[in-house]
Amino acid sequence: MKTYTGVKDLGNLQDAVKEALEVKKNRFAYKHLGTDKTCLMIFFNSSLRTRLSTQKAAMNLGMNTMVLDVNQGAWKLETERGVIMNGDKPEHLLEAIPVMACYCDIIGVRAFAQFESKADDYSEKILNQFIRYSGKPVFSMEAATGHPLQAFADLITIEEYKKKERPKVVLTWAPHPRALPQAVPNSFADFMNEANVDFVITHPKGYELAGQFVRGAKVEYDQRKAFEGADFIYAKNWAAYRDPHYGQILSKDMNWTVNTEKMGLTAGAYFMHCLPVRRNMIVTDDVIESPQSLVIPEAANREISAQVVIKRMLESL
């Protein structure tokens, strides 16, 4: 594996999940793969789970790890060609990338959507420059349009907790005080559309996701109807995708908050969220603290999803 940006990079999804569950049983079985190898993790944006889980995954594989916080411990980086660099960015990404690549064997990149240009965000300008100019295997630790490490961990969690072969999985929009990227819901949809699940997306009108991620999924605008008979409820906020409202908040309707009454419409569903979560906006205290909440096991599986990806990259060196 040379790049990891979406579900297609994993190949056979059942094999990938099987490998993940095997890795989880013995996290240190492949330490020989990473001996004398270095993983560089580059963060243009803040992180808690991604930083810790990915670093732990690389260490499980015997790797050295280096973490670079762009704009907090390094020069600010210019990303655009043709810019007269007379501002606060003294180094260009096109020089920085090959320099960083000199010091490592694998690179992880985290760079969120800017919501300044949908074309720029959905072309994944920063991530793709690392893929093009580093000459090293590159994996996404959340990009402008996707978070495939999170979605892989979500799938692993569903496989561990499902009670029937083809569960009903519902991705629901929920209110939030800030405009958030579509990365997590995009990747969740990307994975669920390839998994053996009955997948439904529910959100207010105006919050439709990009077609390449929705694909053949059922879209239901009535949240209560979507919840009926569900086995897993995955809550997440995202800002509008469609023009002319790209990146905007169209609603903060608290009627979309996931609560106990709505969970009662399901088939005893588990609750999922990628974290961090705004309590009593996205989900009420009683739901996230209930025995049906999987947010902690889900977060723990971030280590496993990252380890499978890095393992495969090491095997390709």
Residue pairs with C-beta under 8 A, 6 or more apart in sequence:
1 9
1 137
1 309
1 312
1 313
1 315
1 316
2 137
2 138
2 313
2 316
3 9
3 131
3 137
3 138
3 139
4 10
4 138
4 139
4 140
4 148
4 149
4 309
4 313
5 124
5 127
5 139
5 140
5 143
5 146
5 148
6 146
6 148
6 187
6 190
7 13
7 148
7 151
7 152
7 187
7 190
7 191
7 194
9 148
10 16
10 152
13 155
13 191
13 194
13 195
16 152
16 308
17 155
17 156
17 159
19 308
20 152
20 156
20 301
20 304
20 305
20 308
21 156
21 159
21 160
23 29
23 30
23 304
23 307
23 308
23 311
24 156
24 301
24 304
27 60
27 303
27 304
27 307
28 60
30 60
30 61
30 62
30 311
30 314
31 60
31 61
31 62
32 62
33 61
33 62
33 311
33 314
33 315
34 58
34 61
34 62
34 63
34 310
34 314
35 62
36 64
37 62
37 63
37 64
37 105
37 106
37 314
37 317
38 63
38 64
38 65
38 66
38 103
38 104
38 105
38 106
39 54
39 55
39 58
39 63
39 64
39 65
39 66
39 104
39 105
39 106
39 107
39 108
39 310
40 65
40 66
40 67
40 68
40 100
40 103
40 104
40 106
40 107
40 108
41 51
41 54
41 55
41 58
41 65
41 66
41 67
41 68
41 107
41 108
41 110
41 141
42 68
42 70
42 100
42 107
42 108
42 109
42 110
42 130
43 51
43 67
43 68
43 69
43 70
43 110
43 141
44 70
44 71
44 109
44 110
44 111
44 112
44 126
45 110
45 111
45 112
45 142
47 110
47 141
47 142
48 275
48 276
49 274
49 275
49 299
49 302
50 110
50 141
50 142
50 149
50 150
50 302
51 67
53 149
53 299
53 302
53 303
53 306
54 108
54 141
54 149
54 302
54 306
54 310
55 65
55 67
56 303
56 306
57 303
57 304
57 306
57 307
57 310
58 65
58 106
58 306
58 307
58 310
59 65
60 303
60 307
61 307
61 310
61 311
61 314
63 105
63 106
63 310
63 314
66 103
66 104
68 74
68 100
70 76
70 77
71 77
75 89
75 90
75 91
75 96
76 88
76 89
76 90
76 91
77 89
77 91
77 92
77 93
77 96
78 85
78 89
78 91
78 92
78 93
79 92
79 93
79 125
79 126
79 129
81 94
85 92
93 126
93 129
94 129
94 133
97 129
97 130
97 133
97 134
98 133
98 134
98 135
100 107
100 134
101 107
101 133
101 134
101 135
101 136
104 136
105 136
105 137
105 314
105 317
106 136
106 137
106 138
106 139
106 310
106 313
106 314
107 130
107 134
107 136
107 137
107 138
107 139
108 138
108 139
108 140
108 141
109 126
109 127
109 130
109 138
109 139
109 140
109 141
109 143
110 140
110 141
110 142
110 143
111 126
111 127
111 142
111 143
111 144
112 142
112 143
112 144
112 181
112 183
113 121
113 144
113 145
113 181
113 182
113 183
113 247
114 120
114 121
114 144
115 121
115 179
115 181
115 239
115 246
115 247
118 241
118 243
118 246
118 247
120 144
121 144
121 145
121 181
122 144
122 145
122 210
124 143
124 144
124 145
125 144
126 143
126 144
127 138
127 140
127 143
127 144
130 138
131 138
137 313
137 316
137 317
139 149
139 309
139 310
139 313
140 146
140 147
140 148
140 149
141 149
142 149
142 150
142 183
142 184
143 183
144 181
144 183
145 181
145 182
145 183
145 186
145 210
146 183
146 186
146 187
146 190
147 183
147 184
147 186
147 187
147 274
148 187
148 190
148 191
149 302
149 305
149 306
149 309
150 184
150 187
150 188
150 274
150 302
150 305
151 184
151 187
151 188
151 190
151 191
152 191
152 305
152 308
152 309
153 298
153 299
153 301
153 302
153 304
153 305
154 188
154 191
154 234
154 272
154 274
154 298
154 301
155 191
155 192
155 195
156 301
156 304
156 305
157 272
157 294
157 297
157 298
157 301
158 167
158 169
158 195
158 197
158 232
158 272
160 297
160 301
161 232
161 270
161 294
161 297
162 231
162 232
163 231
164 231
165 196
166 196
166 197
166 198
167 197
167 198
167 231
167 232
168 197
168 198
168 200
168 229
168 230
168 231
168 232
168 267
169 192
169 197
169 198
169 199
169 200
169 230
169 231
169 232
169 234
170 199
170 200
170 201
170 202
170 226
170 227
170 230
170 232
170 233
170 234
170 269
171 185
171 188
171 189
171 192
171 199
171 200
171 201
171 202
171 234
171 236
172 201
172 202
172 203
172 223
172 226
172 227
172 233
172 234
172 235
172 236
172 256
172 258
173 185
173 202
173 203
173 204
173 207
173 236
173 237
173 238
173 256
174 235
174 236
174 237
174 256
174 257
174 258
174 281
174 282
174 283
175 237
175 251
175 252
175 253
175 254
175 256
175 257
175 281
175 282
176 237
176 249
176 252
176 278
176 281
176 282
177 252
177 278
177 281
178 249
179 239
179 247
179 248
179 249
180 237
180 238
180 239
181 238
181 239
182 209
182 210
182 213
182 238
182 239
182 241
184 236
184 238
184 274
185 201
185 209
185 213
185 236
185 238
186 209
186 210
186 213
187 213
188 234
188 236
189 199
189 201
189 209
189 213
189 214
189 215
189 217
190 213
192 199
192 217
193 199
193 213
193 215
193 216
193 217
199 217
199 218
200 217
200 218
200 219
200 220
200 226
200 230
201 209
201 214
201 217
201 218
201 219
201 220
201 226
202 219
202 220
202 221
202 222
202 223
202 225
202 226
202 227
203 219
203 221
204 221
204 250
204 251
204 253
204 256
205 221
206 240
206 242
206 245
206 250
206 251
207 238
207 240
207 241
207 250
207 251
208 214
208 219
208 241
208 242
209 238
209 241
210 241
220 226
223 256
223 262
224 262
224 265
227 233
227 262
227 263
227 265
227 266
227 269
228 265
228 266
229 266
229 267
230 265
230 266
230 267
230 269
231 266
231 267
231 268
231 269
231 270
232 269
232 270
232 272
233 258
233 263
233 266
233 269
233 270
233 271
233 272
234 272
234 273
235 258
235 271
235 272
235 273
235 277
235 282
235 283
236 273
236 274
236 282
237 278
237 282
239 246
239 247
239 248
239 249
240 246
240 247
240 248
240 249
240 250
254 281
257 280
257 281
257 282
257 283
257 284
258 271
258 282
258 283
258 284
258 287
259 283
259 284
259 286
259 287
260 284
260 286
260 287
260 290
263 269
263 271
263 287
263 290
263 292
268 292
269 292
270 292
270 293
270 294
271 283
271 287
271 288
271 290
271 292
271 293
271 294
271 295
272 294
272 295
272 298
273 282
273 283
273 288
273 295
273 298
274 298
275 295
275 298
275 299
277 283
277 288
277 295
279 285
279 288
287 293
288 295
